[in-house]
Amino acid sequence: MLIDTYGRVATDLRVSLTDRCNLRCTYCMPEEGLQWLAKPDLLTDDEIVRLIRIAVTQLGITEVRFTGGEPLLRPGLVGIVERCAALEPRPKMSLTTNGIGLKRTAQALKAAGLDRVNVSLDTLRPDVFKTLTRRDRHHDVLDGMAAAREAGLTPVKVNSVLMPGLNADESPDLLAWAVENDYELRFIEQMPLDAQHGWKRDGMITAGDILASLRTRFTLTEEGQEERGSAPAERWIVDGGPHTVGVIASVTRPFCAACDRTRLTADGQVRTCLFATEETDLRAALRSDGEDGSDETIARIWKQAMWGKKAGSGLDDPSFLQPARPMSAIGG
C-alpha cells in the first residue's frame, strides 16, 4: 500500500498526461502561455501504462484520474485508457478536461473503457468565458459536455471557479443549469497554483460566500461526512434531491486528514500533494537498466515518497510558499 506516517492510504492516482493546454485561464497561466516540457522529458505512452500497472497491481491504487494541462491534447490518450482498462484488477478511470475536444472523442473514450469525465466550466456567459480563458470556445465546451453525457461518461461533473468581478454572481444560475441538464456541479475555491503567483487570500470567493449565494435560490441539505468519505467535495442535496452540489474548499476548509491521493506529473515525478514543494523522480528508474529499473524498485521508490507525505497542505500557515510548478504542470 501507499501509506504515510499519519495512516492515510493512497488509493486514488492522478496522472498528468501533458502540461500543454489550449486555453489560457487567467487563474492558471499568462496570456502568452508557458514554456512547455520538452518531448524527451515527457513520459511515453508505454511508461505511463507501466507506472499505472505498478500502482494498480502492487500499490493498491483503485482509481485513476487522467489530467493535464489538457489531457485531450495527448495523442495516445485513447490507447492509454484502453490498455489500463485491461489491467487486473481494473481501476475506475475518469478524466478532467476543459471539454473542448470532447465532442470528437467522447464515444471513443467510452469504448476504450473510460468511466466518466469532469469538465471545467466557470460561466454560462460566452463573453465572460472569453475573458476568463482568453479563447472564444464556450460553445465547444457545452457541445463536449453534451457528447460526454450521450456517450455514457456519467455522471458528468462540472468544476467551476468563481472570480471576483467576473463570474462571482453566477453560482445560482450555474446550479440551475446543472440541475436542468443532469450534470453534477462542484465549485472549487481558487487555489494558489497560478503561474503568475498572483493569488491573494483576501480576494478569493470562499465556500461560505458560495453557499450563501446558492441559498438565495435553493434549499441545501448537507449530506454529511459518512457520504463524503475521502472525497474532496463537501456535498449538499438540492431542494430535497436527487441532485447535489459540491464545494471543494481547499483553502478555507482543508480536508488533508482524509486525503487518499497520489500524483504523477507528465515528466514522471511523484507528488504527494498539490501544494508539495518536493517531488520524487520515477522517470529515471523507468529508464534504467537491470534491477534499478525493475517494477519492484519503482514501487519501493513510490512507497518511500508517500511515507514522507506531510500532515497538510500548509495553506493555513502564514509562511506558506506557493509551489514552483503551476496547476497546469502538476495535474488536477
C-alpha positions in Angstrom: 0.0 0.0 0.0 0.9 3.6 -0.4 0.7 4.6 3.3 2.1 7.6 5.1 3.2 8.2 8.7 -0.3 9.5 9.5 -2.0 6.3 8.5 -3.5 7.7 5.3 -3.6 5.2 2.4 -3.5 6.5 -1.2 -5.9 4.6 -3.5 -6.5 7.5 -6.0 -3.9 8.2 -8.6 -3.9 11.5 -10.6 -1.9 11.2 -13.8 -0.9 14.3 -15.8 -0.6 13.4 -19.4 0.7 16.8 -20.6 1.4 20.2 -19.3 0.0 21.8 -22.5 -3.4 23.5 -22.7 -5.5 25.1 -25.4 -7.0 27.7 -23.0 -5.2 30.5 -21.1 -7.4 30.8 -18.0 -6.5 33.9 -16.0 -6.2 32.0 -12.7 -3.9 29.4 -14.2 -1.4 30.9 -16.7 -0.4 34.1 -18.5 -1.9 35.0 -21.9 1.3 34.0 -23.8 1.3 30.6 -22.2 4.2 28.8 -20.6 7.4 27.1 -21.6 6.1 23.5 -22.2 8.1 20.4 -21.3 10.4 19.1 -24.0 9.2 15.9 -25.6 12.1 13.8 -24.3 11.2 14.8 -20.8 7.6 13.5 -21.1 6.7 10.0 -20.2 5.9 7.8 -23.2 2.6 6.0 -23.5 4.3 2.8 -22.5 5.9 4.4 -19.5 2.6 5.8 -18.3 0.8 2.5 -18.7 3.7 0.7 -16.9 3.5 3.1 -13.9 -0.3 2.7 -13.7 0.1 -1.1 -13.9 2.6 -1.0 -11.0 0.3 1.3 -9.0 -2.7 -0.9 -9.6 -1.2 -4.3 -9.2 1.4 -3.6 -6.5 0.4 -0.5 -4.6 -3.3 -0.7 -4.1 -4.5 2.0 -6.4 -8.2 1.5 -7.3 -9.0 4.8 -9.1 -7.1 6.6 -11.9 -7.8 10.2 -13.0 -6.2 11.4 -16.2 -5.4 15.2 -16.1 -3.2 17.8 -17.7 -2.7 20.5 -18.8 -5.4 19.4 -21.1 -5.3 15.6 -21.4 -7.3 15.5 -24.7 -4.2 17.0 -26.3 -2.3 13.8 -25.6 -2.3 11.9 -29.0 -2.2 8.4 -27.4 -5.0 9.1 -24.8 -7.5 6.5 -26.1 -4.9 3.8 -26.3 -3.6 4.6 -22.8 -7.2 4.3 -21.5 -7.8 1.0 -23.4 -4.6 -0.6 -22.0 -5.4 0.5 -18.5 -8.9 -0.9 -18.7 -7.4 -4.3 -19.4 -5.5 -4.3 -16.1 -6.4 -6.8 -13.4 -7.8 -5.6 -11.1 -9.4 -3.0 -13.4 -9.2 0.5 -11.9 -12.0 3.0 -12.1 -11.0 5.7 -14.7 -12.0 9.3 -15.1 -10.8 12.3 -17.0 -10.5 16.0 -16.0 -10.8 18.2 -19.1 -11.8 21.6 -20.4 -14.2 19.9 -22.7 -13.1 21.5 -25.9 -12.2 18.2 -27.6 -14.9 16.0 -26.0 -17.4 16.2 -28.9 -14.9 14.5 -31.1 -13.5 11.9 -28.6 -16.3 11.1 -26.1 -17.5 7.9 -27.9 -14.0 6.6 -28.4 -13.1 7.2 -24.8 -16.2 5.4 -23.6 -15.5 2.5 -25.9 -11.9 2.3 -24.6 -13.1 1.9 -21.0 -13.2 5.4 -19.5 -15.9 5.6 -16.9 -16.7 9.3 -16.6 -15.5 12.9 -17.0 -15.0 16.1 -15.0 -15.4 19.2 -17.2 -14.2 22.7 -16.2 -16.7 25.4 -16.9 -16.8 28.7 -14.9 -19.5 30.6 -16.6 -22.7 30.4 -18.7 -21.9 33.7 -20.4 -19.8 33.4 -23.6 -18.3 36.9 -23.2 -17.2 36.1 -19.6 -15.8 32.8 -20.8 -13.7 34.6 -23.4 -12.4 37.0 -20.8 -11.6 34.2 -18.3 -10.0 31.8 -20.8 -8.8 34.3 -23.5 -10.4 32.0 -26.1 -13.8 32.1 -27.8 -14.7 28.4 -27.2 -17.7 28.4 -24.9 -19.9 26.6 -27.4 -17.3 23.8 -27.8 -17.3 23.1 -24.1 -21.1 22.9 -23.9 -21.1 20.6 -27.0 -18.4 18.4 -25.5 -20.3 18.0 -22.2 -23.5 17.0 -24.1 -21.5 14.5 -26.1 -20.0 13.0 -22.9 -23.4 12.6 -21.4 -24.8 11.0 -24.5 -21.8 8.6 -24.7 -22.5 7.5 -21.1 -19.4 9.1 -19.5 -21.6 9.8 -16.4 -22.0 11.4 -14.0 -20.6 14.4 -15.9 -19.2 16.5 -13.2 -18.7 20.3 -13.8 -15.9 22.1 -12.0 -16.4 25.9 -11.5 -14.1 28.5 -10.1 -15.6 31.9 -9.2 -13.6 35.0 -9.6 -14.4 38.5 -8.1 -15.7 40.9 -10.7 -16.1 38.3 -13.4 -18.5 35.4 -12.5 -18.9 35.8 -8.8 -22.6 36.3 -9.2 -23.2 33.2 -11.3 -23.4 30.4 -8.7 -27.2 30.1 -8.6 -27.5 30.2 -12.4 -24.8 27.6 -12.8 -26.6 25.3 -10.3 -30.0 25.8 -12.0 -28.4 24.9 -15.4 -26.6 21.9 -14.0 -29.8 20.5 -12.5 -31.7 21.1 -15.7 -29.0 19.2 -17.7 -28.4 16.5 -15.2 -24.8 17.5 -14.5 -23.2 17.3 -11.1 -21.8 20.8 -10.2 -18.8 21.4 -7.9 -17.5 24.8 -7.0 -13.7 25.0 -6.3 -12.1 27.7 -4.3 -9.4 29.4 -6.2 -6.1 28.0 -5.1 -2.6 29.4 -5.1 -1.4 27.4 -8.1 -1.3 30.1 -10.8 1.9 30.5 -12.8 1.9 34.3 -12.2 1.7 33.8 -8.4 -1.0 36.5 -8.3 -3.3 34.7 -5.9 -4.5 36.7 -2.9 -6.3 35.1 0.0 -8.2 38.3 0.8 -9.7 38.5 -2.7 -11.0 35.0 -3.2 -14.6 33.8 -3.3 -14.9 31.4 -0.3 -17.0 28.3 0.3 -19.1 30.4 2.7 -19.7 33.0 0.0 -20.7 30.4 -2.5 -23.1 28.6 -0.1 -24.7 31.9 0.9 -25.3 32.8 -2.7 -26.8 29.4 -3.6 -29.2 29.6 -0.6 -30.8 32.7 -2.0 -32.5 30.4 -4.6 -32.2 26.8 -3.3 -32.7 24.7 -0.2 -29.4 22.9 0.6 -29.2 19.9 3.0 -25.7 18.7 3.9 -25.0 15.1 3.1 -22.5 14.7 5.9 -19.1 13.0 6.4 -20.4 9.4 6.0 -21.4 10.1 2.4 -18.4 12.2 1.7 -15.6 9.8 2.8 -12.3 10.9 1.4 -13.8 12.9 -1.5 -12.6 16.5 -1.6 -16.0 18.0 -2.2 -18.5 18.6 0.6 -21.9 17.9 -0.9 -25.4 19.3 -0.4 -28.7 17.9 -1.6 -30.5 20.5 -3.7 -34.2 21.1 -2.9 -34.7 17.7 -1.4 -32.9 15.8 -4.3 -32.0 13.9 -6.3 -29.4 16.4 -7.5 -26.5 17.5 -5.4 -23.9 20.4 -5.5 -20.4 20.2 -4.1 -17.9 22.7 -2.8 -14.2 21.9 -2.7 -12.8 24.3 -0.1 -9.1 23.6 -0.3 -8.2 26.9 1.3 -10.9 27.6 4.0 -11.9 24.1 4.9 -8.9 21.8 4.3 -9.6 18.1 4.0 -6.0 16.9 4.3 -6.7 14.4 7.1 -8.7 12.2 4.7 -6.6 12.6 1.6 -6.2 9.4 -0.4 -4.4 10.8 -3.5 -1.0 10.4 -5.0 0.0 12.4 -8.1 2.2 11.7 -11.2 3.4 14.5 -13.4 3.8 14.3 -17.1 7.5 14.1 -16.7 7.4 11.2 -14.2 7.6 12.9 -10.8 5.6 11.7 -7.8 3.9 14.5 -5.9 2.4 13.7 -2.5 0.2 16.8 -2.5 -0.9 19.5 -4.9 1.0 22.0 -2.8 4.1 20.0 -2.3 7.4 21.7 -2.8 9.3 18.4 -3.3 9.0 15.7 -5.9 10.3 12.2 -6.3 11.7 11.1 -9.7 10.3 7.8 -11.1 11.3 8.6 -14.7 15.0 7.9 -14.0 14.2 4.5 -12.6 11.8 3.8 -15.5 14.7 4.4 -18.0 17.3 2.5 -16.0 18.5 -1.0 -16.9 18.6 -4.0 -14.7 17.4 -4.1 -11.1 17.5 -0.3 -10.9 14.6 -0.2 -13.4 12.6 -3.1 -12.1 8.9 -2.8 -11.1 9.9 -3.7 -7.5 12.4 -0.8 -7.4 9.9 1.7 -8.8 7.3 0.5 -6.3 9.8 0.9 -3.4 10.7 4.5 -4.5 7.0 5.4 -4.7 6.2 3.9 -1.3 9.1 5.8 0.2 7.9 9.1 -1.3 4.4 8.6 0.1 5.7 7.6 3.5 7.1 11.2 3.8 3.8 12.9 3.0 3.2 15.9 5.2 0.2 16.2 7.5 -1.4 19.0 5.5 -1.0 21.4 2.6 0.2 24.3 4.8 -2.3 26.7 3.3 -3.3 27.9 6.7 0.3 28.6 7.7 1.4 32.3 7.4 4.7 31.1 6.0 3.1 29.1 3.2 5.1 29.2 -0.1 3.4 28.5 -3.4 4.9 25.6 -5.2 7.1 26.4 -8.2 5.0 24.4 -10.6 1.7 25.8 -11.6 -1.5 23.7 -11.8 -1.1 23.1 -15.5 2.2 21.3 -14.8 1.1 19.4 -11.8 -2.3 17.9 -12.8 -5.6 18.3 -11.1 
